[in-house]
Amino acid sequence: MFLTSNMSSADDARATVSSLLKGIDRYNPENLSKLERYVEIQTKENSYDLEANLAVLKLYQLNPAHFQLDVAQQILLKALTNLPHTDFILCKCLIDESHQQEPQLKSILYLHLLLETCEFQKFWNELVELEDMVSTIVGFEDSIRKFICHVLKITYQTISKRLLAQLLGDLTDRELEQWMNRYGWKSQEDGKLFITNQEEIVKTKNITEKIDFESVASIMAHAP
């Protein structure tokens, strides 16, 4: 079975690619066109398959002449959408240093750095300059907002509504309300938003170790 231009179902494509990745065919460069088409399907249908994307980058590594910059770009952007998982690092490690110096890939690497260091406002500012690049990745911005909300949930107890809107990409009041409802974040009397009680997240735990008499006797018997 081959991936054709009229294949729109990500599930069908996943099943086809899954069979290609079994056995020695995983490293057959003749399958690259099918795998590259699958990467494009992921970007358009907001699906994701790390194993297949890693297989593409591995084939590029083994067959440098087949390297496609635009496909590598799409793979890295899709990996960003799966933060906080380490997918991006795995993909980056399979891309040659020389290719990482290409302006497009350098920009994506910088986006990753900003997200990893929680420079969220800088991230959105940079993204404005890369709108043409990320617009091909359906659901990209919302996936990033989901990651940011994850970070906020484990970091903040309360936050101002204005700051939250900025961290999520200067959302309108209506858009911000949707994200607040999604995570159950409520407004307080002081005007701030309650995220979560961090004291309840960090709980002390008493650890009790039990040592029986036989164990102590054995240790004492071997003591000098």
Residue, then its C-alpha position, 0 to 999 in steps of 0.5 A: m500500500f502506498l501513500t497517495s496524494n488523495m489520502s487524507s486520513a491520518d489513521d490510514a496513513r499511520a497504519t500504512v507507515s507502521s508497516l513500512l517501519k517494520g524490519i529492514d524496510r525501516y532503512n530503505p531510502e525508497n520509502l522516503s517519499k511515502l514517509e515525507r508525505y506522512v509528515e505533511i499529513q501530520t501538519k495538515e490534520n493535527s496528528y503526530d507520529l514521533e516514530a515515523n518522524l524519527a525514521v525520516l531523520k534517520l534516513y536523512q542521516l544515512n542518506p545525506a543527499h536525500f535531505q529535505l530542509d522543509v521536511a526537517q523543518q516540519i518535523l521540528l515544529k511538530a516536535l515542539t507541539n509535544l512539549p514537555h516531552t523530549d521529542f524535540i531533542l531526539c529529533k535535533c540529535l538526528i540532524d547534522e550540525s551543518h543543517q542546523q545552521e540553516p536560518q529556518l532551523k536555527s529559528i526553530l531551535y531558538l523557539h525551543l530554547l525560549l520555551e524551555t527557559c520559559e521566555f514565553q513573551k519573547f517566544w510569541n514575539e519571535l513567532v510573529e516573524l515566523e508566521d509563514m513557517v508555522s502557519t502550515i502546522v495546524g493547531f501549532e499555537d494552541s499546542i504551545r499554549k497547552f504546554i505553557c498552561h502546563v508550566l503555569k499550573i506547576t509554577y503559579q498559585t495565582i496570576s494576574k489576568r493581564l499577565l496570563a493573556q500575555l504569556l498565552g500570546d496576547l489573547t483577547d478576553r474571550e479567548l482567555e476565558q476559553w482557556m480559563n474554563r478549560y483548566g478551571w482557573k477562577s477569578q478571585e476577589d483581588g482580581k487575580l486568577f487562582i491556578t492551583n494550591q502549590e502547597e497541596i502539590v508539594k506534600t511531605k512524605n514520611i518514610t519508615e524503614k523496617i529492619d528485622f533482627e536477622s538482618v542486624a545480627s548478620i551485619m554484626a556477625h561480619a563486623p570486625 
